[in-house]
Amino acid sequence: MNIDKTNGSSFIQSYQKMMPVSKVEKTRPVQTEDQLQISSQAKEMFEKKTEMDAGRQEKINALKAQIQAGEYHPSNKEIADKVHEFWFGK
């Protein structure tokens, strides 16, 4: 079997001659600044969350004080009920 390498390159050259290539000018992309818009509903949700966090923080501080004073003694049944409720729901 005889393979002539010149025939393959002539096909490629004829294809390249058929398609004229025009130069494309390089342009710099326009860079705009990122903008963020927060809806009024999202702002309300954030305000409610911070209010709830303040109440929750008061409870946490009270529990910490009880634990440090040695006055916090939850019952085993309460703990078991909460664990069961968490994993299996009621």
N, CA, C and O atoms as a MOPAC input file, in Angstrom:
PM7 MOZYME 1SCF
protein

 N      0.84300 1    -1.16700 1     0.00000 1
 C      0.00000 1     0.00000 1     0.00000 1
 C      0.88700 1     1.23000 1     0.00000 1
 O      1.85000 1     1.31700 1     0.76200 1
 N      0.56100 1     2.15600 1    -0.84300 1
 C      1.36300 1     3.35800 1    -1.00000 1
 C      0.51100 1     4.57200 1    -0.59900 1
 O     -0.56900 1     4.78200 1    -1.15200 1
 N      0.98800 1     5.35500 1     0.34400 1
 C      0.26100 1     6.54800 1     0.79100 1
 C      1.03000 1     7.76000 1     0.32000 1
 O      2.22400 1     7.89800 1     0.58600 1
 N      0.33200 1     8.64300 1    -0.38900 1
 C      0.95100 1     9.86500 1    -0.89700 1
 C      0.54900 1    11.02000 1     0.02200 1
 O     -0.62300 1    11.39600 1     0.05300 1
 N      1.47600 1    11.57300 1     0.75100 1
 C      1.19100 1    12.61900 1     1.71300 1
 C      0.85700 1    13.94700 1     1.04900 1
 O      0.23600 1    14.79300 1     1.69200 1
 N      1.21900 1    14.16000 1    -0.14400 1
 C      0.96000 1    15.44700 1    -0.80000 1
 C     -0.50400 1    15.61700 1    -1.14700 1
 O     -0.97900 1    16.75200 1    -1.18800 1
 N     -1.24700 1    14.54300 1    -1.40000 1
 C     -2.66300 1    14.65500 1    -1.74400 1
 C     -3.49100 1    15.18400 1    -0.56800 1
 O     -4.40000 1    15.99100 1    -0.76300 1
 N     -3.18500 1    14.74000 1     0.62800 1
 C     -3.93400 1    15.17700 1     1.80500 1
 C     -3.74800 1    16.65500 1     2.06400 1
 O     -4.70500 1    17.35000 1     2.40400 1
 N     -2.54700 1    17.14100 1     1.91000 1
 C     -2.29900 1    18.56100 1     2.18400 1
 C     -2.90800 1    19.44100 1     1.10500 1
 O     -3.24500 1    20.59300 1     1.37800 1
 N     -3.05700 1    18.93800 1    -0.10200 1
 C     -3.66700 1    19.75600 1    -1.15300 1
 C     -5.15200 1    19.97400 1    -0.87400 1
 O     -5.70200 1    21.02400 1    -1.20600 1
 N     -5.81200 1    18.96600 1    -0.25400 1
 C     -7.22100 1    19.14000 1     0.09500 1
 C     -7.37500 1    20.23600 1     1.15500 1
 O     -8.28500 1    21.06200 1     1.07800 1
 N     -6.49100 1    20.23400 1     2.12800 1
 C     -6.55100 1    21.22700 1     3.20200 1
 C     -6.27900 1    22.60900 1     2.63500 1
 O     -6.96300 1    23.56500 1     2.99900 1
 N     -5.31500 1    22.73400 1     1.77000 1
 C     -4.99100 1    24.02800 1     1.18000 1
 C     -6.14800 1    24.54600 1     0.33200 1
 O     -6.44400 1    25.74000 1     0.37700 1
 N     -6.79700 1    23.70100 1    -0.42400 1
 C     -7.90600 1    24.16000 1    -1.24800 1
 C     -9.07700 1    24.58800 1    -0.36400 1
 O     -9.79600 1    25.52300 1    -0.71700 1
 N     -9.28000 1    23.93800 1     0.75700 1
 C    -10.35200 1    24.32200 1     1.67800 1
 C    -10.04600 1    25.68600 1     2.29700 1
 O    -10.93800 1    26.52400 1     2.42900 1
 N     -8.79800 1    25.90500 1     2.67200 1
 C     -8.41900 1    27.17400 1     3.26700 1
 C     -8.54100 1    28.31600 1     2.27100 1
 O     -8.86500 1    29.43700 1     2.66200 1
 N     -8.29100 1    28.06000 1     1.00900 1
 C     -8.40400 1    29.10000 1    -0.00900 1
 C     -9.86400 1    29.47300 1    -0.24200 1
 O    -10.15700 1    30.61600 1    -0.59500 1
 N    -10.78800 1    28.52600 1    -0.05000 1
 C    -12.20200 1    28.79000 1    -0.27800 1
 C    -12.80000 1    29.70300 1     0.79800 1
 O    -13.75600 1    30.42900 1     0.52500 1
 N    -12.26200 1    29.67600 1     1.99000 1
 C    -12.83500 1    30.44400 1     3.08500 1
 C    -11.94500 1    31.64400 1     3.40200 1
 O    -10.91400 1    31.50100 1     4.06000 1
 N    -12.34500 1    32.82500 1     2.93400 1
 C    -11.53500 1    34.00500 1     3.26000 1
 C    -11.71300 1    34.35100 1     4.74200 1
 O    -12.81600 1    34.26800 1     5.28300 1
 N    -10.64900 1    34.72400 1     5.36200 1
 C    -10.66300 1    35.05200 1     6.78300 1
 C    -10.56100 1    36.55800 1     6.91900 1
 O     -9.65300 1    37.18800 1     6.37600 1
 N    -11.50100 1    37.12200 1     7.64800 1
 C    -11.44300 1    38.56300 1     7.88700 1
 C    -10.92000 1    38.79200 1     9.29900 1
 O    -11.20400 1    38.02000 1    10.21400 1
 N    -10.17400 1    39.83300 1     9.45500 1
 C     -9.59400 1    40.13700 1    10.75600 1
 C    -10.66300 1    40.73700 1    11.66200 1
 O    -11.49800 1    41.53600 1    11.23800 1
 N    -10.60600 1    40.33300 1    12.88500 1
 C    -11.53500 1    40.83100 1    13.88500 1
 C    -10.76600 1    41.75200 1    14.81200 1
 O     -9.70400 1    41.40100 1    15.32600 1
 N    -11.31900 1    42.93000 1    15.01400 1
 C    -10.65600 1    43.87000 1    15.90200 1
 C    -10.92200 1    43.48500 1    17.35000 1
 O    -12.03300 1    43.10600 1    17.72100 1
 N     -9.90000 1    43.59000 1    18.13200 1
 C    -10.04900 1    43.27800 1    19.54100 1
 C    -10.63700 1    44.49300 1    20.25500 1
 O    -10.17700 1    45.62200 1    20.08200 1
 N    -11.63100 1    44.23800 1    21.03600 1
 C    -12.23400 1    45.30700 1    21.81600 1
 C    -12.14500 1    44.94700 1    23.28700 1
 O    -12.15500 1    43.77300 1    23.65700 1
 N    -12.06100 1    45.93600 1    24.08900 1
 C    -12.01700 1    45.70400 1    25.53000 1
 C    -13.44300 1    45.56000 1    26.03900 1
 O    -14.31700 1    46.34600 1    25.67300 1
 N    -13.67800 1    44.58300 1    26.86100 1
 C    -15.03300 1    44.42600 1    27.40200 1
 C    -15.36200 1    45.58100 1    28.35900 1
 O    -14.51200 1    46.06300 1    29.10700 1
 N    -16.59700 1    45.99000 1    28.30400 1
 C    -17.03400 1    47.06600 1    29.18000 1
 C    -17.24700 1    46.48500 1    30.56900 1
 O    -18.02100 1    45.54500 1    30.75200 1
 N    -16.56400 1    47.04700 1    31.52700 1
 C    -16.68700 1    46.55300 1    32.88300 1
 C    -17.63200 1    47.46700 1    33.65500 1
 O    -17.42200 1    48.67500 1    33.75800 1
 N    -18.65600 1    46.86100 1    34.18000 1
 C    -19.60100 1    47.61500 1    34.98600 1
 C    -19.47800 1    47.16700 1    36.42900 1
 O    -19.02600 1    46.05700 1    36.71000 1
 N    -19.87400 1    48.01700 1    37.32100 1
 C    -19.81700 1    47.67900 1    38.73300 1
 C    -20.99300 1    46.77500 1    39.08800 1
 O    -22.08700 1    46.91500 1    38.54300 1
 N    -20.75400 1    45.86300 1    39.99300 1
 C    -21.82400 1    44.99000 1    40.47400 1
 C    -22.76800 1    45.80300 1    41.35700 1
 O    -22.34500 1    46.68700 1    42.10200 1
 N    -24.03300 1    45.48900 1    41.25500 1
 C    -25.02500 1    46.17700 1    42.06400 1
 C    -25.84500 1    45.15200 1    42.81700 1
 O    -26.07800 1    44.04400 1    42.33400 1
 N    -26.27700 1    45.53100 1    43.99600 1
 C    -27.07500 1    44.65400 1    44.83500 1
 C    -28.32200 1    45.39600 1    45.26300 1
 O    -28.25200 1    46.51900 1    45.76400 1
 N    -29.46200 1    44.76100 1    45.06300 1
 C    -30.71800 1    45.35900 1    45.47500 1
 C    -31.40600 1    44.40100 1    46.43300 1
 O    -31.59600 1    43.22500 1    46.12600 1
 N    -31.77500 1    44.91800 1    47.59500 1
 C    -32.44800 1    44.11200 1    48.60500 1
 C    -33.88600 1    44.59100 1    48.68900 1
 O    -34.14700 1    45.78000 1    48.87300 1
 N    -34.81000 1    43.66300 1    48.55200 1
 C    -36.22400 1    44.02000 1    48.56600 1
 C    -36.65300 1    44.42300 1    49.97400 1
 O    -35.98700 1    44.10700 1    50.95900 1
 N    -37.76700 1    45.11800 1    50.04200 1
 C    -38.28000 1    45.54800 1    51.34200 1
 C    -38.69900 1    44.33200 1    52.17400 1
 O    -38.56800 1    44.33600 1    53.39800 1
 N    -39.19800 1    43.30300 1    51.50500 1
 C    -39.59000 1    42.08500 1    52.21400 1
 C    -38.36700 1    41.42700 1    52.85800 1
 O    -38.44700 1    40.94000 1    53.98500 1
 N    -37.24400 1    41.41100 1    52.15200 1
 C    -36.02100 1    40.81700 1    52.70800 1
 C    -35.52700 1    41.64500 1    53.89000 1
 O    -35.04100 1    41.08800 1    54.87500 1
 N    -35.64400 1    42.95600 1    53.80400 1
 C    -35.23500 1    43.81700 1    54.91200 1
 C    -36.08900 1    43.54400 1    56.14600 1
 O    -35.57200 1    43.49000 1    57.26200 1
 N    -37.40800 1    43.36900 1    55.94400 1
 C    -38.29800 1    43.06200 1    57.06700 1
 C    -37.93200 1    41.73200 1    57.70300 1
 O    -37.92500 1    41.60600 1    58.92800 1
 N    -37.62600 1    40.73500 1    56.87300 1
 C    -37.25100 1    39.42000 1    57.39300 1
 C    -35.97600 1    39.53000 1    58.22300 1
 O    -35.86100 1    38.89100 1    59.27000 1
 N    -35.02200 1    40.33100 1    57.76700 1
 C    -33.76700 1    40.49700 1    58.49100 1
 C    -34.01100 1    41.17300 1    59.83700 1
 O    -33.42300 1    40.78300 1    60.84600 1
 N    -34.87900 1    42.18900 1    59.85500 1
 C    -35.17300 1    42.89100 1    61.10500 1
 C    -35.86200 1    41.96100 1    62.10400 1
 O    -35.55300 1    41.99000 1    63.29600 1
 N    -36.79400 1    41.13800 1    61.61900 1
 C    -37.47300 1    40.19500 1    62.50300 1
 C    -36.48200 1    39.18400 1    63.07000 1
 O    -36.56800 1    38.80400 1    64.23800 1
 N    -35.54100 1    38.75200 1    62.23300 1
 C    -34.55500 1    37.77000 1    62.67800 1
 C    -33.68000 1    38.36300 1    63.76900 1
 O    -33.37400 1    37.67600 1    64.74400 1
 N    -33.26900 1    39.62000 1    63.63300 1
 C    -32.42200 1    40.21800 1    64.66100 1
 C    -33.19700 1    40.39400 1    65.96300 1
 O    -32.62300 1    40.27200 1    67.04500 1
 N    -34.49900 1    40.67900 1    65.87000 1
 C    -35.31900 1    40.78100 1    67.07700 1
 C    -35.42000 1    39.42300 1    67.76600 1
 O    -35.31500 1    39.32700 1    68.98900 1
 N    -35.62300 1    38.37400 1    66.96700 1
 C    -35.71400 1    37.02800 1    67.52800 1
 C    -34.37400 1    36.60700 1    68.11900 1
 O    -34.33600 1    35.93000 1    69.14600 1
 N    -33.27900 1    37.00100 1    67.48200 1
 C    -31.95500 1    36.65600 1    67.98800 1
 C    -31.70000 1    37.28900 1    69.34900 1
 O    -31.04100 1    36.69200 1    70.20000 1
 N    -32.22400 1    38.50300 1    69.56000 1
 C    -32.03400 1    39.17200 1    70.84800 1
 C    -32.75300 1    38.39200 1    71.94600 1
 O    -32.18800 1    38.18800 1    73.02000 1
 N    -33.98500 1    37.95300 1    71.69900 1
 C    -34.71600 1    37.15200 1    72.67100 1
 C    -34.04600 1    35.82800 1    72.92500 1
 O    -33.98100 1    35.35800 1    74.06100 1
 N    -33.55200 1    35.23300 1    71.87200 1
 C    -32.86800 1    33.94400 1    72.00400 1
 C    -31.57600 1    34.10700 1    72.80000 1
 O    -31.22500 1    33.25100 1    73.61200 1
 N    -30.88100 1    35.20000 1    72.56200 1
 C    -29.62200 1    35.45100 1    73.27600 1
 C    -29.87600 1    35.62000 1    74.77400 1
 O    -29.05000 1    35.20600 1    75.58800 1
 N    -31.00700 1    36.22100 1    75.14700 1
 C    -31.35300 1    36.36000 1    76.56100 1
 C    -31.54800 1    34.97900 1    77.20000 1
 O    -31.08400 1    34.72800 1    78.31200 1
 N    -32.24000 1    34.09000 1    76.48100 1
 C    -32.43900 1    32.73500 1    76.99700 1
 C    -31.09700 1    32.01500 1    77.15400 1
 O    -30.85900 1    31.33200 1    78.15000 1
 N    -30.23900 1    32.17500 1    76.17200 1
 C    -28.92400 1    31.52100 1    76.21500 1
 C    -28.12400 1    32.02600 1    77.40400 1
 O    -27.50100 1    31.23900 1    78.11600 1
 N    -28.14000 1    33.33900 1    77.62400 1
 C    -27.38700 1    33.91100 1    78.74900 1
 C    -27.94200 1    33.40700 1    80.08300 1
 O    -27.17700 1    33.12800 1    81.00600 1
 N    -29.28100 1    33.28900 1    80.18800 1
 C    -29.88400 1    32.78200 1    81.42300 1
 C    -29.47400 1    31.33500 1    81.66200 1
 O    -29.15400 1    30.96000 1    82.79000 1
 N    -29.48200 1    30.51600 1    80.60600 1
 C    -29.06600 1    29.11300 1    80.75400 1
 C    -27.59100 1    29.00700 1    81.13500 1
 O    -27.22300 1    28.17600 1    81.96600 1
 N    -26.75100 1    29.83900 1    80.53600 1
 C    -25.32700 1    29.82700 1    80.87900 1
 C    -25.11500 1    30.16800 1    82.34600 1
 O    -24.29700 1    29.55500 1    83.03200 1
 N    -25.86900 1    31.15600 1    82.81300 1
 C    -25.74400 1    31.55000 1    84.22100 1
 C    -26.16800 1    30.40700 1    85.13400 1
 O    -25.51400 1    30.14600 1    86.14400 1
 N    -27.26500 1    29.71700 1    84.78400 1
 C    -27.72200 1    28.58700 1    85.59000 1
 C    -26.68700 1    27.46400 1    85.60200 1
 O    -26.43400 1    26.85200 1    86.64000 1
 N    -26.09800 1    27.20100 1    84.44600 1
 C    -25.09500 1    26.12300 1    84.34700 1
 C    -23.86700 1    26.46400 1    85.18100 1
 O    -23.34200 1    25.61400 1    85.90100 1
 N    -23.40900 1    27.71300 1    85.08300 1
 C    -22.22000 1    28.11800 1    85.84300 1
 C    -22.48200 1    28.10200 1    87.34800 1
 O    -21.58700 1    27.80100 1    88.13700 1
 N    -23.71800 1    28.42800 1    87.74000 1
 C    -24.05500 1    28.42100 1    89.16300 1
 C    -24.36300 1    27.01400 1    89.66900 1
 O    -24.49200 1    26.80000 1    90.87400 1
 N    -24.47800 1    26.06200 1    88.75300 1
 C    -24.77500 1    24.68500 1    89.14000 1
 C    -26.24200 1    24.46600 1    89.44400 1
 O    -26.59200 1    23.49900 1    90.12100 1
 N    -27.10300 1    25.33500 1    88.96300 1
 C    -28.54000 1    25.25900 1    89.24500 1
 C    -29.34200 1    24.62900 1    88.10500 1
 O    -30.55900 1    24.48900 1    88.22300 1
 N    -28.69600 1    24.25000 1    87.01900 1
 C    -29.41200 1    23.71200 1    85.86200 1
 C    -29.36600 1    22.19400 1    85.91200 1
 O    -28.31100 1    21.58100 1    85.75200 1
 N    -30.54000 1    21.59900 1    86.13800 1
 C    -30.63100 1    20.14500 1    86.20600 1
 C    -31.85400 1    19.69200 1    85.40700 1
 O    -32.93100 1    19.51900 1    85.97800 1
 N    -31.70200 1    19.49900 1    84.10500 1
 C    -32.84900 1    19.02800 1    83.30900 1
 C    -33.12100 1    17.55600 1    83.60400 1
 O    -32.20900 1    16.79900 1    83.93600 1
 N    -34.38700 1    17.16400 1    83.47800 1
 C    -34.71800 1    15.75500 1    83.73300 1
 C    -34.34500 1    14.91700 1    82.51600 1
 O    -34.35000 1    15.39100 1    81.38000 1
 N    -34.02700 1    13.67300 1    82.78700 1
 C    -33.65700 1    12.76200 1    81.70600 1
 C    -34.82600 1    12.53200 1    80.75200 1
 O    -34.62500 1    12.36100 1    79.54900 1
 N    -36.02200 1    12.52700 1    81.27700 1
 C    -37.19800 1    12.32500 1    80.43900 1
 C    -37.36900 1    13.48500 1    79.45400 1
 O    -37.68600 1    13.26300 1    78.28500 1
 N    -37.16000 1    14.71300 1    79.91800 1
 C    -37.26000 1    15.87300 1    79.02400 1
 C    -36.22900 1    15.78700 1    77.89500 1
 O    -36.53600 1    16.06700 1    76.73600 1
 N    -35.02500 1    15.40200 1    78.24600 1
 C    -33.96100 1    15.27500 1    77.24100 1
 C    -34.33500 1    14.19800 1    76.22900 1
 O    -34.20600 1    14.40800 1    75.02300 1
 N    -34.79700 1    13.04900 1    76.71000 1
 C    -35.17300 1    11.94600 1    75.81500 1
 C    -36.34100 1    12.35400 1    74.91600 1
 O    -36.35700 1    12.02700 1    73.72900 1
 N    -37.32200 1    13.07100 1    75.48500 1
 C    -38.46000 1    13.52200 1    74.67700 1
 C    -38.01800 1    14.47400 1    73.57100 1
 O    -38.49600 1    14.37300 1    72.44100 1
 N    -37.11200 1    15.39500 1    73.88500 1
 C    -36.64100 1    16.35400 1    72.87900 1
 C    -35.82000 1    15.66200 1    71.78800 1
 O    -35.94000 1    16.00600 1    70.61200 1
 N    -35.00100 1    14.70500 1    72.16400 1
 C    -34.21400 1    13.96100 1    71.17600 1
 C    -35.14700 1    13.17300 1    70.26300 1
 O    -34.97600 1    13.16800 1    69.04400 1
 N    -36.13300 1    12.50800 1    70.85800 1
 C    -37.09100 1    11.73300 1    70.07500 1
 C    -37.88300 1    12.65400 1    69.13900 1
 O    -38.08800 1    12.32800 1    67.97000 1
 N    -38.31900 1    13.78600 1    69.65100 1
 C    -39.06400 1    14.74100 1    68.82700 1
 C    -38.21300 1    15.25400 1    67.67000 1
 O    -38.70400 1    15.41000 1    66.55200 1
 N    -36.93300 1    15.51600 1    67.94300 1
 C    -36.03200 1    16.01700 1    66.90200 1
 C    -35.85700 1    15.00100 1    65.77900 1
 O    -35.94200 1    15.35500 1    64.60300 1
 N    -35.61100 1    13.73900 1    66.13600 1
 C    -35.31400 1    12.73500 1    65.12200 1
 C    -36.55100 1    12.11500 1    64.47500 1
 O    -36.52700 1    11.77800 1    63.29100 1
 N    -37.62200 1    11.96400 1    65.23500 1
 C    -38.77300 1    11.24700 1    64.70300 1
 C    -40.01600 1    12.10800 1    64.57800 1
 O    -41.00400 1    11.66800 1    63.99000 1
 N    -40.00000 1    13.33000 1    65.11600 1
 C    -41.17300 1    14.20200 1    65.04500 1
 C    -42.30900 1    13.66200 1    65.90200 1
 O    -42.23700 1    12.54600 1    66.41800 1
 N    -43.33700 1    14.45100 1    66.04600 1
 C    -44.50200 1    13.98000 1    66.83100 1
 C    -45.75300 1    14.10400 1    66.02900 1
 O    -46.83200 1    13.76100 1    66.51200 1

